[in-house]
Amino acid sequence: YSITAQSTFNDLQDLREQILRVKDTEDVPMILVGNKCDLEDERVVGKDQGVNLAKNFDCAFLESSAKAKINVNEIFYDLV
């Protein structure tokens, strides 16, 4: 999700449910990623919201910035 767009965060529960339904299992590797962390001054989704949702999903959480190359590799390392 984008930390600068609340709607992207709001859609995560439905998106996760769709993935689990298609995979037909609860055991799907996932990492919750808040992207665009380089745009802190435009943040509308708090880091605590991401942390709490990741706990609810029982998955890891990272914030990243593709533009600034922050935590991009770590996302894939953690997933694998």
Secondary structure, 3 states (H helix, E strand, C coil): CECCCHHHHHCHHHHHHHHHHHHCCCCCCCEEEEECCCCHHHCCCCHHHHHHHHHHHCCEEEECECCCCECHHHHHHHHC
